[in-house]
């Protein structure tokens, strides 16, 4: 074992050299609670990795279809409750291009009555609409009692595409960021249930979906010149979105962010969350009993030859 020199003083004042053993390895002093903290952190890391792995894993079609069918039954119950109670519901869907907003909206409305639940997807404003109060053309589509309106993009175009693409002045954007929270508080005070979803998709996943649209003739129409231009301004959109969130994520109408990298998970997560925000009761009507058909009184149908039929081309 190695030795270390140290000095000490004798009673007579002379200096005496002592030789002390030097430890061959460092001595670790146990810190109270250190092992349990390390173990806890290790377990949390494992859980985090497992959670990420599960998120990356594809959702089985069987599981997805079963859950979607169950949620759609609940949406029909919600629809009856909205009609019965005369509720006014507005749901806003915003996010990146190809983030999956349309897919979620389609699954929500698939089984619902279009007279109660309708979709609003406004195009480019006309020259007349450009001279109106900015929110004016959206106000015309707000729900009456017993209605639910889903906005596939909304007044948030001003803080997103219009701002980034230079379709409005910076002064107009500032006015929007100032007015929008007040406008939404006014809607809430009027009795409207306002729910806002932001669909978040990664750069890589958006690229993959754009490529899929390019190669699929049935989806190519979804890629507008504006979408392609926005692809080149990814960071500008990110900055615009961050500032928009800072101003408009208000207590009365908060933003709910949907992780949309996995389309199927995003759909059922969003629908489930929407159902949780509006308490409702099951008002499903009792099974309907069909009345007897009218008795035959000698009615004679016109000759079939006088009618024009669609050609039967399939066996």
TIVEX-869953 format. One record per residue (C-alpha): residue number from 1; x, y, z. Coordinates in pm, whole numbers. Layout:
NODE    i      c1      c2      c3
NODE  NUM       X       Y       Z
...
END
This chain:
NODE    i      c1      c2      c3
NODE    1       0       0       0
NODE    2     134     347     -87
NODE    3     237     575     198
NODE    4     188     945     251
NODE    5     408    1180     459
NODE    6     267    1428     707
NODE    7     426    1641     979
NODE    8     360    1668    1356
NODE    9     535    1865    1631
NODE   10     694    1698    1938
NODE   11     665    1854    2282
NODE   12    1030    1969    2256
NODE   13     944    2167    1938
NODE   14    1112    1933    1690
NODE   15     926    1834    1374
NODE   16     856    1464    1335
NODE   17     752    1305    1007
NODE   18     470    1049    1025
NODE   19     390     801     754
NODE   20      14     742     694
NODE   21    -131     479     465
NODE   22    -289     619     150
NODE   23    -612     450      42
NODE   24    -568     237    -269
NODE   25    -917     343    -393
NODE   26   -1153     628    -321
NODE   27   -1379     585     -23
NODE   28   -1742     654    -114
NODE   29   -1946     811     160
NODE   30   -2310     704     137
NODE   31   -2550     995      88
NODE   32   -2888     944     255
NODE   33   -3162     881      -4
NODE   34   -2919     886    -300
NODE   35   -2976     523    -399
NODE   36   -3354     554    -383
NODE   37   -3342     874    -592
NODE   38   -3122     707    -854
NODE   39   -3353     406    -861
NODE   40   -3656     632    -899
NODE   41   -3491     823   -1185
NODE   42   -3398     495   -1354
NODE   43   -3758     373   -1332
NODE   44   -3886     702   -1472
NODE   45   -3642     677   -1765
NODE   46   -3764     325   -1836
NODE   47   -4127     438   -1827
NODE   48   -4047     733   -2056
NODE   49   -3873     505   -2308
NODE   50   -4160     258   -2295
NODE   51   -4413     535   -2343
NODE   52   -4224     673   -2643
NODE   53   -4196     323   -2789
NODE   54   -4572     273   -2753
NODE   55   -4639     607   -2920
NODE   56   -4416     520   -3212
NODE   57   -4583     182   -3245
NODE   58   -4866     162   -3498
NODE   59   -5216     130   -3359
NODE   60   -5377    -195   -3471
NODE   61   -5673    -148   -3706
NODE   62   -5889    -376   -3493
NODE   63   -5827    -168   -3180
NODE   64   -5869     161   -3367
NODE   65   -6193      63   -3543
NODE   66   -6347     -74   -3224
NODE   67   -6268     241   -3025
NODE   68   -6375     471   -3308
NODE   69   -6711     294   -3335
NODE   70   -6764     328   -2961
NODE   71   -6676     697   -2964
NODE   72   -6904     764   -3260
NODE   73   -7197     615   -3066
NODE   74   -7112     858   -2785
NODE   75   -7102    1146   -3036
NODE   76   -7456    1061   -3145
NODE   77   -7563    1072   -2779
NODE   78   -7389    1409   -2745
NODE   79   -7574    1531   -3053
NODE   80   -7911    1446   -2895
NODE   81   -7807    1625   -2576
NODE   82   -7704    1938   -2769
NODE   83   -8041    1938   -2945
NODE   84   -8236    1870   -2624
NODE   85   -8059    2138   -2417
NODE   86   -8030    2394   -2698
NODE   87   -7653    2416   -2662
NODE   88   -7438    2621   -2898
NODE   89   -7104    2452   -2961
NODE   90   -6809    2578   -3170
NODE   91   -6504    2359   -3224
NODE   92   -6201    2510   -3399
NODE   93   -5944    2291   -3573
NODE   94   -5611    2457   -3651
NODE   95   -5259    2333   -3720
NODE   96   -4998    2265   -3983
NODE   97   -5086    2162   -4337
NODE   98   -5135    1783   -4355
NODE   99   -5163    1762   -3976
NODE  100   -5484    1555   -4000
NODE  101   -5753    1811   -3913
NODE  102   -5980    1701   -4196
NODE  103   -5951    1335   -4098
NODE  104   -6068    1405   -3743
NODE  105   -6356    1624   -3863
NODE  106   -6466    1352   -4105
NODE  107   -6476    1090   -3827
NODE  108   -6669    1322   -3595
NODE  109   -6939    1400   -3851
NODE  110   -6952    1052   -4007
NODE  111   -7249     933   -3796
NODE  112   -7398    1266   -3695
NODE  113   -7697    1456   -3828
NODE  114   -7570    1730   -4069
NODE  115   -7862    1951   -3963
NODE  116   -7722    1958   -3609
NODE  117   -7348    1920   -3668
NODE  118   -7210    2108   -3969
NODE  119   -6864    2189   -4099
NODE  120   -6748    2536   -4199
NODE  121   -6443    2555   -4426
NODE  122   -6426    2904   -4576
NODE  123   -6219    2981   -4882
NODE  124   -6032    3295   -4980
NODE  125   -6227    3608   -4880
NODE  126   -6394    3803   -5159
NODE  127   -6307    4165   -5235
NODE  128   -6617    4271   -5040
NODE  129   -6530    4052   -4741
NODE  130   -6181    4202   -4732
NODE  131   -6337    4539   -4650
NODE  132   -6551    4400   -4365
NODE  133   -6470    4379   -3997
NODE  134   -6230    4083   -3989
NODE  135   -6451    3856   -3777
NODE  136   -6769    3942   -3968
NODE  137   -6772    3656   -4218
NODE  138   -6713    3402   -3942
NODE  139   -6992    3538   -3722
NODE  140   -7244    3449   -3993
NODE  141   -7160    3079   -3944
NODE  142   -7187    3065   -3565
NODE  143   -7440    2814   -3428
NODE  144   -7795    2876   -3313
NODE  145   -7943    2683   -3020
NODE  146   -7915    2308   -3066
NODE  147   -7630    2327   -3317
NODE  148   -7264    2230   -3329
NODE  149   -7026    2394   -3578
NODE  150   -6681    2258   -3664
NODE  151   -6446    2518   -3815
NODE  152   -6190    2361   -4048
NODE  153   -5955    2658   -4004
NODE  154   -6104    2975   -3865
NODE  155   -6034    3338   -3783
NODE  156   -5684    3225   -3684
NODE  157   -5590    3247   -4053
NODE  158   -5490    3605   -3976
NODE  159   -5220    3509   -3727
NODE  160   -5104    3220   -3945
NODE  161   -5117    3203   -4323
NODE  162   -5212    3568   -4378
NODE  163   -4929    3690   -4161
NODE  164   -4657    3456   -4288
NODE  165   -4751    3492   -4655
NODE  166   -4777    3871   -4630
NODE  167   -5151    3894   -4709
NODE  168   -5204    4146   -4429
NODE  169   -5004    4416   -4260
NODE  170   -4823    4372   -3932
NODE  171   -5056    4636   -3790
NODE  172   -5356    4414   -3880
NODE  173   -5189    4120   -3705
NODE  174   -5132    4329   -3391
NODE  175   -5497    4435   -3395
NODE  176   -5605    4071   -3432
NODE  177   -5391    3952   -3141
NODE  178   -5540    4228   -2929
NODE  179   -5903    4176   -3041
NODE  180   -5922    3797   -3066
NODE  181   -5921    3720   -2691
NODE  182   -6193    3981   -2636
NODE  183   -6396    3843   -2928
NODE  184   -6375    3490   -2787
NODE  185   -6463    3602   -2435
NODE  186   -6768    3772   -2584
NODE  187   -6870    3447   -2757
NODE  188   -6834    3254   -2431
NODE  189   -7038    3515   -2241
NODE  190   -7313    3481   -2502
NODE  191   -7348    3112   -2413
NODE  192   -7132    2954   -2685
NODE  193   -6912    2660   -2584
NODE  194   -6583    2740   -2761
NODE  195   -6329    2458   -2796
NODE  196   -5997    2504   -2978
NODE  197   -5764    2229   -3102
NODE  198   -5416    2273   -3245
NODE  199   -5286    1971   -3440
NODE  200   -4909    1942   -3400
NODE  201   -4711    1743   -3658
NODE  202   -4335    1704   -3691
NODE  203   -4136    1829   -3987
NODE  204   -4049    1473   -4093
NODE  205   -4408    1347   -4075
NODE  206   -4543    1644   -4271
NODE  207   -4284    1578   -4542
NODE  208   -4391    1213   -4560
NODE  209   -4759    1309   -4595
NODE  210   -4682    1567   -4862
NODE  211   -4496    1304   -5061
NODE  212   -4789    1062   -5021
NODE  213   -5028    1326   -5157
NODE  214   -4806    1393   -5456
NODE  215   -4813    1024   -5555
NODE  216   -5183     964   -5482
NODE  217   -5417    1106   -5754
NODE  218   -5710    1110   -5507
NODE  219   -5518    1330   -5262
NODE  220   -5324    1556   -5497
NODE  221   -5596    1822   -5482
NODE  222   -5512    1869   -5113
NODE  223   -5175    2019   -5207
NODE  224   -5241    2380   -5303
NODE  225   -4968    2623   -5412
NODE  226   -5012    2784   -5070
NODE  227   -4931    2455   -4897
NODE  228   -4611    2420   -5097
NODE  229   -4513    2778   -5024
NODE  230   -4579    2729   -4653
NODE  231   -4347    2429   -4654
NODE  232   -4058    2665   -4732
NODE  233   -4156    2889   -4438
NODE  234   -4164    2628   -4163
NODE  235   -3980    2839   -3905
NODE  236   -4184    3151   -3981
NODE  237   -4502    2953   -3916
NODE  238   -4355    2819   -3592
NODE  239   -4276    3169   -3465
NODE  240   -4620    3297   -3569
NODE  241   -4788    3003   -3393
NODE  242   -4590    3061   -3071
NODE  243   -4690    3427   -3056
NODE  244   -5052    3346   -3141
NODE  245   -5064    3092   -2857
NODE  246   -4913    3344   -2613
NODE  247   -5194    3592   -2682
NODE  248   -5497    3366   -2736
NODE  249   -5448    3076   -2493
NODE  250   -5699    3226   -2252
NODE  251   -5873    3075   -1951
NODE  252   -6220    3104   -2107
NODE  253   -6109    2930   -2430
NODE  254   -5775    2749   -2390
NODE  255   -5586    2576   -2669
NODE  256   -5570    2197   -2660
NODE  257   -5270    2056   -2849
NODE  258   -5315    1722   -3026
NODE  259   -5004    1516   -3105
NODE  260   -5087    1432   -3468
NODE  261   -4783    1235   -3587
NODE  262   -4997     923   -3563
NODE  263   -5326     989   -3743
NODE  264   -5532     714   -3583
NODE  265   -5424     799   -3229
NODE  266   -5484    1169   -3295
NODE  267   -5840    1099   -3413
NODE  268   -5957     892   -3120
NODE  269   -5765    1101   -2864
NODE  270   -5926    1419   -2994
NODE  271   -6279    1274   -3010
NODE  272   -6248    1129   -2661
NODE  273   -6125    1462   -2526
NODE  274   -6408    1651   -2699
NODE  275   -6665    1420   -2539
NODE  276   -6507    1479   -2197
NODE  277   -6549    1858   -2226
NODE  278   -6929    1854   -2265
NODE  279   -7111    1661   -1991
NODE  280   -7416    1489   -2141
NODE  281   -7677    1227   -2064
NODE  282   -7787     937   -2279
NODE  283   -8113    1040   -2444
NODE  284   -8121     755   -2692
NODE  285   -8486     706   -2792
NODE  286   -8658     374   -2731
NODE  287   -8659     122   -3015
NODE  288   -8894     237   -3291
NODE  289   -9189      23   -3389
NODE  290   -9279      60   -3754
NODE  291   -9648     125   -3828
NODE  292   -9830    -117   -4062
NODE  293   -9805     -37   -4431
NODE  294  -10108     116   -4601
NODE  295  -10349    -142   -4742
NODE  296  -10346    -206   -5116
NODE  297  -10635     -17   -5279
NODE  298  -10567    -120   -5636
NODE  299  -10276     117   -5712
NODE  300  -10108      38   -6046
NODE  301   -9750     154   -6110
NODE  302   -9656     317   -6443
NODE  303   -9485      89   -6697
NODE  304   -9117      36   -6622
NODE  305   -9032     110   -6986
NODE  306   -9133     474   -6935
NODE  307   -8865     526   -6668
NODE  308   -8494     592   -6726
NODE  309   -8274     363   -6520
NODE  310   -7904     386   -6440
NODE  311   -7722     113   -6637
NODE  312   -7648    -195   -6428
NODE  313   -7282    -251   -6514
NODE  314   -7178    -479   -6229
NODE  315   -7271    -837   -6165
END
